[in-house]
């Protein structure tokens, strides 16, 4: 039985289940002062602290993390480091068509800079510029991918035979191959490498130090406080210390599986010689990739929102969804029947109505924020960190002149309308997948209003 493959899957995050994890930094005790205080030790916070020291070496920087650095989304995602700053070309083209050439270029420059940082600092995170395949698993996907290929440069449309020559699945009807805009990375190790780089540059990191109060120039935890000239908020999916920002994002849980390592024969049966990241072209899509030791990470498809934007570690496990993911895995790769999963987990994503990050300041420019990455933030967080620093330190840059940076998304409605709208949108997207991509009245209305919900 296929579901026997899940029998021994541990409810742990594969990337965090790693002996190289650093020992936690000491919690904040007593009073401290800094030029810049960063709240949050995920990618956004770590890049902000690192870039602050690289751009303004004399700054005294402190970073406060409620758990350990990289323990949330930054250490448990799929490890797709995509150049897009706009959650894909189509989303950016629909919202900022006049800026797309610049946004695409800036995204590639940002991805190049991440790779250069990984190399320069010697971060052991299996960074590979593999590119990505977007696979068609339904006939209407072929038309959608063909239309995207006509608008974008540097991509190639593959027919069914060519797609299956890359990765052998009976579900593939074709694919869009983007060879240069995606790298794969071990996400927790990237976070830990950035953490060590911050420490090496003199950033003071305090873990297990949840900030529970913020004033214009001060932050307070249960055991200490920091007074700072500037504050950068990098809490993303977790409730913002600026309460008004809580209306602009919702937390959505994404669930993931990882298999045991494939044997040489099993790997040969699916090909995958170029080790690209893969996502299918459905609205409710799967994403998957190979790990360093030839496991397959398999996630996505059915995101979960909990009423009133609740966040709870208990939501990271859902037997019914993990079983559904396992069934879909063996539909995609029936030749791997008998393979077992070793890890199953989930994580929370900060989703905005424009599907990508937004930025700003508060308290007379002393507090900056970047959030709303909607599941495509592994690379974009570095860009977000630079935007925050531009805004906090009054830098007039190409970044700050972008409409994409200057504009905010629409707010989510209050409950119960929020939950009802999210669930209706997810149902409608599922119906579109089942009916040749036809978008019903609800989705078309969201499109016209510039609203939406992306999974």
Secondary structure, DSSP 8 states (H G I E B T S, - for coil): -GGGGGTT-BSS-TTTS-TT---------EEEEEEEEEE--SHHHHHHHHHHHHHSTT--EEEE-SS-TT-SHHHHS--EEE--SSSSHHHHHHH-GGGHHHHHHHHHHHHHHHHHHHHHHT--S--B---EEEEE-SHHHHHHHHHHHHH-SSEEEE-HHHHHHHB--TT-SEEEEE-SSEEE--HHHHHHHHHHHHHHTT-EEE-S----EEETTEEE-SSEEEEEEEEEE--TTS--SSGGGGGSEEEEEEEEEEE----HHHHHHHB-TT--EEEESSSS-EEEEE-TTS-EEEEESS-B--GGG---GGGG--HHHHHHHHHHHHHHTGGGTT--EEEEEEEEEEEETTSS-EEEEETTTTEEEEE--TT--TTHHHHHHHHHHHHHTT---TTTT-HHHH--------TTHHHHHHHHHHHHHHHHHHTTT---HHHHHHHHHT-----
